[in-house]
Amino acid sequence: MMNFFKNSRLAALCLALGGALLIAAPLRAAQAEAPDELIRKLSVDVIDRIKADKDIQAGSPKKVSEFVDTTIMPSVNFERMTALAVGRGWREATPEQQRRLIVEFRILLLRTYSGALGQVTDQTVRLKPLRADPADEEVIVRSELVSRRGPPIQLDYRMQKVGTAWRIYDVNVLGVWLVETYRNQFSQELNNGGVDGLLKSLSEKNKQYAQG
């Protein structure tokens, strides 16, 4: 798992994202666009905003949190992403526990990927042809993160149509889906201490970042 993070932090963050994950179009724009066009515009906007803000590049918790809330969250079905990552534990959780899981998972992703923002330099996103039927409610948008500094990074998005808008709920970096990676990790915590045990573990790991 650590090798996955080491090789893919930047790509996962440019998710959405989400990661990523589990990025920048306002809701009204997302409602009118095809999923691949939404990803293209989001990717360009996110990369440009990171390049323009040194506090985001430095991983400032406050600035990264604001950045995520204003640019990423409008295009992510984060409740579904959290539910899939938690797996069976989500169905066992009370509504209050589910709310807390969403909060703690968000902080975990911020803590894990914020350090990658400073690596954004000359990256661009290259989309692959979308293979989907107009009636599909779920699609995978496939792309590559391209840089002069190395080979292309595979970056794919699972997206769901919610009403007339498309929302991201999982991201694949170098062949590894973010949700599956966390589900495997969370499964161990659930086996050891149930939903309360997972929440306690996430809270303890996130405190230092949240206070930063």
C-alpha positions in Angstrom: 0.0 0.0 0.0 2.8 2.4 0.8 4.3 1.7 -2.6 1.0 2.6 -4.2 0.9 6.0 -2.4 4.6 6.7 -3.3 4.0 6.1 -7.0 0.6 7.7 -7.4 0.0 10.6 -5.0 0.0 13.3 -7.7 -2.2 11.4 -10.1 -4.7 10.4 -7.4 -5.0 13.9 -6.2 -5.6 15.2 -9.7 -8.7 13.2 -9.6 -11.2 14.3 -9.4 -9.9 13.1 -7.6 -10.1 12.6 -6.2 -8.8 11.6 -5.5 -9.3 9.9 -5.6 -10.2 7.9 -4.0 -11.1 10.2 -4.2 -12.4 18.7 -9.9 -13.2 22.2 -10.3 -16.3 23.0 -12.4 -19.3 24.5 -10.7 -22.4 22.4 -10.3 -24.3 24.1 -13.1 -21.5 23.3 -15.6 -21.3 19.7 -14.5 -25.0 19.2 -15.2 -24.6 20.1 -18.9 -21.5 18.2 -19.8 -20.6 14.7 -20.9 -18.5 12.8 -18.3 -15.2 12.9 -20.4 -15.6 16.6 -21.1 -16.2 17.3 -17.4 -13.0 15.4 -16.5 -11.0 17.3 -19.1 -12.2 20.7 -17.8 -11.8 19.7 -14.1 -8.2 18.4 -14.7 -7.1 21.6 -16.5 -8.7 23.8 -13.8 -7.2 21.9 -10.9 -3.7 21.8 -12.3 -3.8 25.5 -13.1 -5.1 26.4 -9.6 -2.4 24.3 -7.9 0.4 26.0 -10.0 -0.9 29.4 -9.1 -1.1 28.9 -5.3 2.1 28.3 -3.4 0.2 27.6 -0.1 -1.6 24.7 -1.8 1.6 23.5 -3.3 3.2 23.5 0.2 0.3 21.4 1.6 -1.2 24.0 3.9 -4.0 22.1 5.7 -6.3 25.2 5.6 -5.7 26.1 2.0 -5.9 22.4 0.8 -9.2 22.0 2.7 -10.6 25.1 1.1 -9.3 24.0 -2.3 -11.0 20.6 -1.9 -14.3 22.0 -0.7 -14.6 24.5 -3.5 -13.2 22.6 -6.5 -13.3 18.8 -5.8 -16.4 18.1 -3.7 -19.0 19.5 -6.2 -17.9 16.9 -8.7 -17.5 13.9 -6.3 -20.2 11.6 -4.9 -18.2 11.4 -1.7 -20.9 9.5 0.3 -20.8 6.7 -2.2 -17.0 6.7 -2.3 -16.9 6.4 1.5 -19.6 3.7 1.6 -17.7 1.6 -0.9 -14.4 2.1 0.9 -15.9 1.1 4.3 -17.7 -1.9 2.7 -19.8 -4.0 5.0 -19.1 -1.7 7.9 -21.1 1.0 6.2 -24.3 -1.1 6.3 -23.7 -1.8 10.0 -23.1 1.8 10.9 -25.7 4.2 12.3 -26.5 7.4 10.4 -24.3 9.3 12.9 -21.5 6.9 12.4 -21.8 7.2 8.6 -21.6 11.0 8.9 -18.5 10.7 11.0 -17.0 8.2 8.6 -17.4 10.6 5.7 -15.7 13.4 7.8 -12.8 11.2 8.8 -12.3 9.7 5.4 -12.2 13.2 3.9 -9.5 14.2 6.3 -7.5 11.0 5.7 -7.5 11.7 1.9 -6.4 15.3 2.6 -3.6 14.1 4.9 -2.4 11.4 2.5 -2.4 13.4 -0.7 -1.7 17.0 0.2 2.1 16.6 0.0 1.8 15.7 -3.6 0.5 19.1 -4.7 4.0 20.6 -4.7 4.9 18.1 -7.5 2.6 19.7 -10.0 4.9 21.2 -12.7 4.3 20.5 -16.4 1.6 17.9 -16.2 -1.3 17.7 -18.6 -4.1 15.3 -19.0 -4.7 13.2 -22.1 -8.2 11.7 -22.4 -8.8 8.4 -24.2 -12.0 7.8 -26.3 -15.0 7.3 -24.1 -16.6 3.8 -24.6 -20.2 4.3 -23.3 -23.7 4.3 -24.5 -25.7 7.6 -24.1 -28.2 5.7 -21.9 -25.5 4.5 -19.4 -25.8 5.7 -15.8 -22.3 4.7 -14.9 -19.1 5.0 -17.0 -15.3 4.8 -16.7 -13.5 7.8 -18.1 -9.9 6.7 -19.0 -7.0 9.2 -19.2 -3.3 9.6 -18.7 -1.3 12.2 -16.8 1.5 13.3 -19.1 4.7 14.9 -18.1 8.1 15.5 -19.8 9.7 14.1 -16.6 8.5 10.5 -17.0 6.2 8.1 -18.6 2.4 8.7 -18.7 0.5 7.8 -15.5 -2.7 5.9 -16.0 -5.6 7.8 -14.4 -9.2 6.5 -14.7 -12.4 7.6 -13.1 -15.6 5.7 -12.2 -18.5 8.1 -12.6 -22.2 7.9 -11.8 -25.0 10.0 -13.2 -26.9 11.7 -10.4 -29.9 13.4 -11.9 -28.5 15.1 -14.9 -25.0 15.6 -13.4 -22.0 13.2 -13.5 -20.1 12.5 -10.3 -16.8 10.8 -9.6 -16.8 8.0 -7.0 -13.6 6.2 -7.6 -10.2 6.7 -9.2 -7.7 4.2 -10.7 -4.0 5.1 -10.6 -1.5 2.8 -12.3 -4.1 0.0 -12.3 -5.0 0.3 -8.6 -8.5 1.6 -7.6 -8.5 3.9 -4.6 -11.7 2.6 -3.1 -10.5 -1.0 -3.2 -7.2 0.0 -1.6 -8.9 1.6 1.4 -11.5 -1.1 1.6 -8.8 -3.7 2.2 -7.2 -1.5 4.9 -10.5 -0.6 6.6 -11.5 -4.3 6.6 -8.7 -5.1 9.1 -9.8 -2.3 11.4 -13.4 -3.4 11.2 -12.5 -7.0 12.0 -10.5 -5.8 15.1 -12.9 -3.2 16.5 -16.1 -2.8 14.4 -17.3 0.6 13.2 -16.3 2.3 16.4 -12.8 0.9 16.2 -12.4 2.1 12.6 -13.7 5.6 13.6 -11.3 5.7 16.6 -8.3 4.7 14.4 -9.2 7.2 11.7 -9.7 10.0 14.2 -6.4 9.3 16.0 -4.5 9.3 12.7 -6.1 12.4 11.5 -5.8 14.6 14.6 -2.3 15.9 13.8 -3.3 16.9 10.3 -6.6 18.5 11.4 -4.7 20.6 13.9 -2.1 21.7 11.4 
